Amino acid sequence: MPADVMQKLNAAQRRAASYGRRDDEGRFRAGPLLVIAGAGTGKTNTLAHRVAHLVLEGVDPSRILLLTFTRRAAQEMLARAERIVADALAARRHGGPGPAVRLPWSGTFHSVANRVLRQYHLAVGLDVAFSVMDRGDSADVLDLLRHQLGYSRLERRFPRKDTCLAIYSHRVNTQWELERVLRESFPWCAAWEEELRALFRAYVERKQAHAILDYDDLLLYWHAMTESPELARRLGDAFDHVLVDEYQDTNVLQADILLRIKPDGTGLTVVGDDAQAIYSFRAATVENILQFPRQFRPEAEVVALEENYRSTQPVLDAANALIAEGRRQYRKTLRATRGGGGAPRLVTVIDDVAQCRYVVEQVLQGREAGMPLRRQAVLFRSSHHSDALEVELLRRNIPYVKYGGLKFLEAAHIKDLLAILRWADNPKNGIAAFRTLQLMPGMGPANADRCVAVLAAAGYDLAALSRFRPPAAACESWAGLLGLLGDLAAPAARWPGQVEQARRWYQPLLEAHYDAPAVRAADLDMLERVSAQFASRERFLTELTLDPPQATGDLAGPPLQDEDYLVLSTVHSAKGQEWDAVHVLNVADGNFPSEFAGGRDDLMEEERRLLYVAMTRARRELHLVEPQRYYVTQQSRRGDAHVYGARSRFLTPAVLATLECVGWGETPAEAAAVADAPRVDVGGRLRAMW
């Protein structure tokens, strides 16, 4: 890579980006590499430069596998790499555009797994037209089976569908035995082990019968594939270099897959930060990144990025002091490249009401000082912790956006339209078939079941639907559905325009089923526009399921027509973001760390990392707010029963030394002493009582 391109990187970044050398045959080779990228140290830029370096060294882009955790991350990295390569080639040629960089094998773990499984579907016993269902559908299938097995009618409370799905997912992704999953993560469900085992067995059988995979199956099947040495070798031989972003967020399955396809680590580069490993509830394990170097002989090269381009040094001093007290970690000290900045504040307030008033006051002061609301954020441990603040923001007419809410695919009308496309794509998909059929009037569960039985008896040939007699109320829609499915499922059918075809059939049913159809139709417009970005129906359905856009609710609300807005977010959702000013709510024991982490050292260490992530989102100002009083729930609205919160155990003397500790709140004026009042010997009276 030309020196002027590399000069944009610091020494550690250059070392990571250019790691490797040419072998005797002139090919660029590299051993295993671990890049420990501290918060704000230019991780994405470094990885993009490494991709560009590989391409400029002659590595075929089609033989580079780039794995990320979001599609957006992959797209951003590739866009940067393309610019870097173009600049480098232009410098070599003294001007003129260079060829575009296209990495056909880049994306999330789950999207790459989907592509691998379709290539090797015969080897793993899958129908090439298998469907991928989202988590909402997975939960619904479990709920149906739960009812069919009689668990919904038991005298004792059986876990609900979402809990059952969480248990199943944890079992799959941790590879723990069910007994251990229940004991360590779901102890209130431990009495139902045998019933849950039967439920999950029925769930697997139902998916296999309908040629459906759920979100977890994609990794599970890919992982099972790599248990075959021959298949693992083939997969590994297809790629000269494998690059993995956010390696601290991988689970056991993902790490096993990587080590099986690249057992000696040749060409394997992983980037991450053990200090930001905060997703154990999703089965991610920090052990993957802590153990990575020792998986190979010789051990993997380790490069630490410590120059921080985000925060001021006082903010980093506090974060460094906090994380330094962790037990097992890669030791590093973040150093700011920007100057200035005051010490972070630890603000003690009397209760959550005062906490809200303090935050609002500081946010408005920052706005008046020239800091837009959107460059300020309020972070919290759990979503409901912002409830009181949201009320105060509404009262003060301060616009805000809160990260989270329903996934776009969870909206009922979106699920309807996708079900039509999924059924056409995979006629065995009984879940999509049942949803589509029941959109029509008169087609309840019994009639839908009869229709699917007719289809199954005909070997899932959609033409057989013409032999089914629908109820009279559905006849008008039925003829249109037969024509639509015939057009969509035809071998020669072109993908462009299929969403529009499905919409035309669905529009009268949308108006019949839902209120505000015009608002919902706008969502379908967006879905149609999104579909144009994909080359095929299968890629559209799968990618949208694996990496859906976000929405705040089932219906789009009124548009945000304001000049600015404050950002509210859980810490987990804030990872990877940054703001000029950050306020962290409820920094007290019970929240940081969570009361549910007590008794387990690994969870307590993750809680420390969670607070570290919150602190390192701040560029200039950091406010940690600790209320003293927490009101007891389940009392009258004006009840005053409360408890006092303890200072967070993470705020040790070393950490406190980096903070400006202040109290905030209104102090009542001292009452003047009354000198001319008559005297009463109250003390004497009390003594006389005894």
N, C-alpha and C positions, 0 to 999 in steps of 0.2 A: 504494500500500500504506500502511496507517495507520502513522504515525510510531512508535508504541509497538512495533510488530512489528519495524520496521527498527532500532530502538534496541538490539535484541539483538545486532546485528552491529557489528563495528568499521568504521572509515571505509573501508578498502579493500574489505571484504566488501560494504558497502552500495553502493559505486560499481559493483562487478561485478554485484550482484543486480539493480540498478535501471537498468542501462545501456540507453539508448534514449530515444525521445520519440515523441509523437504527431505524425502528419503533418497536412497541411492538411485531410484528410478525417476526421480524428479517430481514425485507426487507429494502434496502437502499433507503431513500427518501430525497428529497430536494425541498425547495420552490423556487420561482423565484429568479434568480441571474443575475445581470448586471455586467459585467467586463469591466471597462473603461480602455482600453489598449492603452496607449500613444505610439507615434511613436517609434519603435525600442525597445519596452519593453518586447519582447518575447511572443507575443500574441499566435502565432501558437504553440509554445512549451507548453504554459499553457493549451491551449485547448486540445492538444494531451494528456497531463498528466491527464486532467479531464476525457477524454474518457477511458484512461487506468485505472484510479481509479474506474470508474463505473464498468468496466468489472471485476476488481479484487475484488470488493465488491459483486460480484455475479449477477450483472444485465445482463440479456440475451442480447448479442449483437444485436440480431434480433429485440429487442424492444428499440433500440436507433436510433433516427433519427438525422442525421447530415446534416445540410444545409449550403452550401457555395455558392459563386458566380462564381467559376470556378471549372471545374472537376479536374484540376491540384491541386488546394488547398485542395480538399477533399482527393485526393490520397496521397499528402504529409502528411496531418494530420494523415491519417490511417497508413501510413508507420511508422511514429514516434510512434504512439500509440502501434503498434505491437511490435516495438523494446522495448518499455518501459515495456510492459506486459511480454515479453519474459525474460527480465533481472530480473524483479521482481519475476517471477515464478522460474527462475533458482536459485535466491538467496534463495527462500524458500526451494528448493529441494537440495541446496548445489551443484548446477551444473545440466546440462542436459537441453535440449531444452523444452520450454513450447508450448502449443497449439497456433496456429496462430489466430490472431484477424480478424474476417470478419464482417464488418457492412454492411449487404445487403441493408440497407436504408441510403445510404449516397450519396451526389451529389448536384448538383445545384438545386435551387428552381424549375426551369423549367423541369429538367429531372425527379425530384421526382413527379412533377405535372403530367407529361406524364404517369408515372407508376400508379399513383392513378386513373387517368381518365380511363385507360384501365381496371383497376379492377372494377371500378364503372360505366362503360360506359352505362349500361342499366339505371342507376339512373339518368343520365344527358342527355339521349337521343342521345348518340353517337354510331356510328358504331365502333365496336372493332378494325377494320382495318383502322381507320382514319389515314390520313397522316399529317405530320407537315411540312409546307413549310417555307423556309428561307425568310429573309427580301427582298432579291432581287426578288424572285417570288411574294411576297406580293405587292411590288411596281409595278411589271409588270401587275398583275391582276387589280390593281387600274387604271393603265394607260389605259388598254383595256376598262374598264367600263367608264372611263372618256371620252374616244373617242365615245363609243356607246351612251352615254347620250348627246353628242353634245357639251361638254364643251371645247373640243380642238379647236372648230371652232368659239368661241365667239369673239366678237369685242374687249372686254377687256380681259386682261391677266388673265387666270385662273391658280391657283397653279399647279406646275408640280407634277409628281407622288411621288417623294421622300418627298416633302413638305406635300402632302396629307397623306402619310403614317405616317409622324412625328406627324401631327395633330391627326390622328386617335389613334396612340399609346399613345400620351399624354392624350387624353380624357379617354382612357381605364385605364391607370395606375394611374392617379391622381383621377379618379372618379369625376372630375369636369364636369359641364355642358359644352356643346360645346361652348356656348356663352362666358363663362369665359375663356376657353382655348384660343379662338381666341383673346379675349380682352387683356389677360395678356401675352401670349406667341407668338402669331402670329397676331399682330394687322393689318398687311398689307393684311391679308386674311379675315378680319371681314366682308367685304361686301358680301362674298360668303357663308354665314352660311347656308342658305336653300339649295343651290346647294351641298355643302359638306355633309349635312345631307342625301340628296338623294343618293349621291355617296356612303357613308358609309353603308347605308341600302342595296343598291345593292351589295356591297362588302360582307356583312354578309350573304345575301341570296345565293350568288354564292358559298361561302365557305361551307355553310350547304348543298347545293345541291350536292357538290362533295365530301362530307365527309373529309373536309380539315380543319385543324386548323392552325392559324399562331402563331408566337412566343408569342404574347400577349394573345391569346385565352387560352393558357395553364393555365396561372394564373387566367384568367377571369372565366373559367369553374370551376377551383378548388375553387375559392372564392365563386362562386354561390352555389357550393355543400355545403359549410360550413354554408350557410344561413339556411339550414335545421338543426335544433337542433339534430335530430337523427343521421344524417350523420356526423355532427361535433363530436358528442359523440363517434361514432364508430372509426373515425379517431384518436381521442385523446386517446381512450382506447387501440389502437394498439401499443402505444409507452409509455414506462415509463419515458423516458428522451428525450427531444428535445434540441439540441444544434445548435446555429446559429452563424456563423462567419460574420464579417463585417456588423453588424446590422445597422450601420449608413447609409448604402447604400440601405436599404429596402424601398419599396414604400408602399402606403396605402394598396394595395391588400395583399401584403406579410405580413404586420403587422396584418391585420385583420384575415387572415388565422390562424396565430399563436395564437392569442388571442381567437379565436373561438374553436380551438381544445384543448387548455389548458387555459380555462377561469380563473381558480384560480392560474395559474402559476406553478402548481406542476410539477417539473422536467424540467422546462423551463430555459435554460441558454443562454443568448445572450452576445456576445463579440463584442466590437467595440470602436470607438473613435469619439466623436462628432466633435473634432477639424480636422478630416479628411473627413468630409462630403462634397463632392465636385461634386456630380452627380445629381443635381436638374434637369439638362437638360434631364436626363433619367427618371424623375418623382420620384427620390428618395427624401425623406424628412427627414431632421434632427430632426423633431419633434418626430419621432418614438422613437429615443434613448433618447431624452430629457424628454419625457413623460413616458417612460417605468416603472420606479419604482412606479408611482402613479396609474398605471392600476390595482393594486392588493391591497387587504386588508388582512394582513398587507402589507406594501410596500415592494417591492423587495429589497433584500440585494444588496448593491453596493460595489464593490471592485475596487480600482484604482491601476493600475500598473504604477509606475513612474520611476523605475530604468531602464535607457536606456543603451543598450548594443551595440549601433551602433555608436553614435557620440561623439566627444569631448565636454567638458563642454562649451567652448566658442561658439560653434555652437548652443548648446542647450540654452545658455543664450539669444542669439538673437531670437531664435524661441519662447522661453518662453515669452520674452518681447513683441513680436508681438501678440501672441495669447491671452495674458493676457488682451489686450485692447478690446477683443470681448465682446459682450453683454451677451447673454445667453449661458452658457456652464457649464460643470463639471470642476471646478477649479482643476488644477493639475500643478505640477512643475517637469519637467523632470530632473533627476540627472544622470550624466554620471558615468559609472563604469570603464571607461578607462581614463587615465590621458593625459596631454600634449595638444598640439594644440594651434595655434594662433587664433586671432580674425578673424571672417569673414570680407571680404573686400567689401566695397561699392565703385565701380570704376566708376568714371565719365569720359565719352569719348565724343568726339565732335559729332559723327554720327555713323550710322550702319557700315560704312566701317571701322572706327577705332575700333568699337566693335568687328568686325570679326578678325581684326589683333591682338587685345588684347587676345581674346580667343585662337587663334591659337598659339600665342607666349607662353601663359601660359601652354597650353596643351603640347607643345613640351618641355618646360622646365621641366614639371612634368615627361615626358617620360625619359628624360636624367637623372633625379634624381632617376629613378628606379620605377616610377609608370606607369604600362602598360596603353596603351590607353584605353583598355576595362574596366579599373577601373576608368575612367573619363567619365563624362557625361555633355552634354549641354542641358538644359531644356528651354522650351519656352511656351508661353501662347497658341499660335495657330500654326498649322503646317507650314503655309507659312512664319513664322517669321525666319525660318532657311534658307531661299532661298539664301540670300547673303553669309551666312557662308558656305553653301554647295559648292558654286562656288569657294570660297577661299580654301576650303579643297581640292577640285579637282586640283586647280592650284598648291597647295603646295604638292600634291601627298600624302595626308593623308587619309588612308582608314577610312570609317565610315559606321555605320549601323543606319538607322532611323526607329524607331518604328512606325508602322502604315501601311498603304497601303491597298490593296484589300484583303478581306477574300479569303481564298483558294477556298471556294465554289462559289465565284463570277466568277471564270475562266470558260469560255464558255464550254470547253471540259469536265470539271468536272461536270458541270450542266447537260450536255448531258448524261453522263453515269449514274448519280444518277437518272435522269428522267426515264430511262429504269427500274431501280430497283423499283422506287416508283410506277410506273404504275403496275408492277407485284404485288406489295404489296397491292395496293388499286386500283382496276379497275375503281372506280368512280373518280379517280384523273384526271380530265380533263386537268389540267395544265401540268402534266407529260405526258399525252397522246399526247397532241398537240405538245409538244417539241420533243418527240420521233418520231412521225409520220413525222414531217417536216424535219427530218434528211435525209430522203430518197429522191432521185431525183424525181421531178414531184409532190411531195406531198406538195402542198402549203396549205394555210389556208382553202380554199374551200373544197379540198379533205379531209383534216384532219377533218374538221367539219362534212362532210358526214360520215366518218368512225366512229367518236365518236357517231353520232346519231344512227348508226346501233347497236353499242354496248349498248347504253342506252335503245333502244327498246327491246333488249334481256335481260334486267335486269342485265346488266354489266357482263354477262357470256363471258369470253374471247374466248371461243370456237366459239362464233358467228362471230368473225372476219374472219373466213374462208369463210363467205358468202359475204364479201365485195370484190369488184373488184378494185384493185388499178390501177393507170395509168401505162401505159406500161413501162415507165422509172423506176418505182419502183418495178417491178415484181421480179427482182433478189434478192433485199433486203427483199421483203415482205415475201417470203417463210421462210427465216431464222428467221425473227421476230416472225412469228407465232409459229415456233418450240421453239424459246427461251422463249417466254411468257408462252407457255404450260409447259415447263420444270420448269421455275421459280415459277409459280403459283400453281403447283401441290401440294396437301396437304401433300404428303410424301416427298417433295423436301427437301434435306438437305442444310443448309446454306453454309457450306464451299464449295468454288469453284464457287459460283454464280457470283461474280464479274468477275472472269476469263471468264465465259461463256458470260456474257454481253460484255466484252471487245472484244472477238473474233468476235462477230457480228458487233460491232461498229468500229473496226479498219479500214476497207476500207472507211467508211464514215468520220472518223477522217482525213484520208489522203486526201479525196476529199474536205473537208470543210475548212481546216486550213493550214496555212504555218507552217514550222518547226514542222512537226508531231512527229519527234523523241524526241524533247524537251518536247512536251505535253505528249507523251507516258510515259515519266519518272514520270510525275505527277500521271498518272493512275497506274503506278507501286506502287507508295507510297500509293495510295488509296486502292489498293488490299492488301498491307501489313497491313494497318490500319484495314481493315475489319476482319482480323483474330483475332483481340482482342475482338470481340463481339460475343455473344452467338446466336444471331438471326439477321435476316435482319431488323426487326422492330427496334431493339435496335441500330443497326449500323446507319440506316437512321436518326433516331430521335436524337441520341447523337451527330452525326456529324453536324446536323443542329443547335442544341442548343449550341454547344461548338466547333466551327470549328477552325482548325489551321489557322495560318496567313501566308500570302505571300505578297511580295512587288509588285506584278503585275500579269497580265494575263499569261505571260510567265516567266519561270525561267530565270534569267539573268546568265551571266558568273559566275562561282563559285568564292567566295572570297578566293583567295589564297594568303593571307598575314599573317604575323606573329601576327598581332594585328589590332584592329579597335576601333575608337572612337564611343561613343554612343550618338545619337541625339534622343530626345524624347519630346513630349508634356508632360506637368505636369500631365495631367489626365492619360496618359499611363505609367507614371513613378511611380505611386502609388504602394507601396509594394516593390519597388526596392531600392537599395542603391549603392553608389559609393564612392571611396576615395575622389575624388574631383568633385565638382558640380559647373557649371557656369550657372547662370540664366540670360537670355537675356531680355532686354527691361523692366527693373524694373522701370517703370514710369507710371504716371496716363494715362489712356487710354488702358494700358495693364494689369497692376496690380494696381488698379482694372481695369477691362474692361470698356470701355466707355458705353457698353450696360447695365451695372449694375446700372447706375445712377438713383436716384429717388426711389429705392427700398431697404429698410434696409436689408431684408433677402438676396438679391443677393449680397449686399455689404459685408455682413458677410461671405458669401460663398467665395467671392473673397479673403478675408483675409485668410480663411482656405486654399485656393489654394496656396497662397504664402507660407504658413506654411508648406504644404506638400512638396513643392519644396525645402525649406530650410532643412527640416529634412531628405532629401535623402542623405545628405553629411555626410561622416564619419570623414574626417580630414580637408578638405579645402572647403570653400564656397565663391564663388565670385558672387556678385550681380552687374550687369552691367547696368548703366543708361546712355543712349545716350542723349545728349542735343538737337540734331537737327534731325528732321524727314523730309525727302524729300516728297514733294507733288506728288501724283500719277498723271497719265494722262498728263505728260509733256514730252518733248523730252528727249532722253537718256542722254544728257549732261546738261539738265535743272538744275537750281540751286534754284528753288522756294522751300522754306522749312518753317516749323514752329518749335517752340521750345517746347519741352515737359516739363511738370511740374513734380517735384519730387513726387513720389508716396505718397499719403496721409497716407499710412501704415507705412512709415518711419518717425515716430514721434520722438521727442527728446529721449524718453525712449529707443526706438529701435536703434536710431543712436548712443547712448552711448555704445552699445555693439559691434559696427562695427568700423573697421578701414577705414576711408574715405580718398580716394586717387583720384587724377586726373591722367589720362594717355593719352599720345599722344605726337607727336613731336612738340616741341616748336621752332619756327623759331629763328635763331640767331639774336641778336640785331645788327642793322646797326650802324657803327661808325659815330659819328657826324662829319660833314664836316665844318671845321672852316674857310676856306679861300674862300668861295663862296660869290659872290656879294649879297648885301641886297636888298630886295624888300618890300616896305611898302604895303602889301596886305590888312592889316586891315584898313589903311587909305583910300584905294580905295573903299573898301566895304562901309565905312561910307559915302563917298562922293556920292554914288549912291542914297542916300536918303536925 
